[in-house]
């Protein structure tokens, strides 16, 4: 294998771009698939799992990888796009080995797995030859004393049967830079117990982002595994409309218990959203659009939409309202689109350039009516205003699409397997034969 280093620590491969020979990126590495052996021999590396669009994880045989660099993996261009399905004889290094507590054969001391290294052989095979470990207590907790050491695979025992409950800090660190949608895809594919471990270990903001990208069944399952206080904190970190959608899937008593534990000012907009039908403008809207008073300047409005955490559709315009500017606001005056903001001098007042010609959406309008409105006027978001002229929120195109697609579209994207014929080389490699 040209460009292959003598040793590769697998956690460092997570999220690395994967390229074909022409230099086109086809996806990003997610994990490494190995076959454990019943004796002390080092496991054989079968290949990598690679995330490709749209939200599909495929298998790339290690024999087709030509180069592994610090920031790129290059393969020979042959890729079977069938969705990867893990077999009983296979182990995923990052998903199943990281954070696991094993024992040193010589002393019997428990150690926690920090990383695993694979090494090439003369026959183009790769074997897992080294394990990076940190000393742990008898209860499996990482000790504060002593650093990380790298030992031979044969120097540790306890990998024969993969069990969970060991924590997920290392796994989360490996995917720290992954986008929420991609991390959600990864979490969705984990075994239920491991999925819960990862969810518990994620911080509130990150878990909220992941939950917003998961199918409803996964959302309900994960939320139900959290302590009530933690679940309420995560709901507070979610966008109000997403939190309302999730709470709407729960039994009434559980929903009310969580709402009661949320901070009153966080729960209030969620409660308002729950009063509207799911397929109405009120049920679709977010209660956190970008609102400015009429005496705000163009410079101030632009500063608000530059927020990197803002949904791109919400950043496409600002809504001009009389105080208060928190929803429900004072009287709604109109909208200023970001392109208009870019064309005006920074000191200009937004009240002088506000668009008042478009009638706003009403909270009781149907999903079809909202979609028609956005399509007719080529908008990515629209203001929702009540009968007395107060801005209640805004509906964005992504929420409209989410409700127009079939209810199980997320599961379909994540779970549907392509119907291509089996790849003989892949089948031979994964069956333990020679390709």
Secondary structure, DSSP 8 states (H G I E B T S, - for coil): -TT--S-EEGGGGTT-EEE-TTS-EEEEEEEEEEE--SSSS--EEEEEEEEETTTEEEEEEGGGEEEE-SSEEEE-S----SB----TT-EEIIIIITT-EEEETTT--EEEEEEEEEEE-TTS-EEEEEEEEEEB-TTS-B-SSS-EEEEEGGGEE--SS----S--HHHHHHTTTS-HHHHHHHHHHS-HHHHHHHHHHS-HHHHHHHHHHS-HHHHHHHHHHS-HHHHHHHHHHS-HHHHHHHHTTS-HHHHHHHHHHS-HHHHHHHHHHHTS-TTBHHHH-BS---EE-TT-BHHHHHHHHT-TTS-TTGGGEEEEE-S--SSS-SBEEEEEEHHHHHHS-TT-BGGGT-B--S--B-TT-BHHHHHHHHHHTT-SEEEEE-TTSBEEEEEEHHHHHHHHS-TTHHHHHHH--------HHHHHHHTTS--
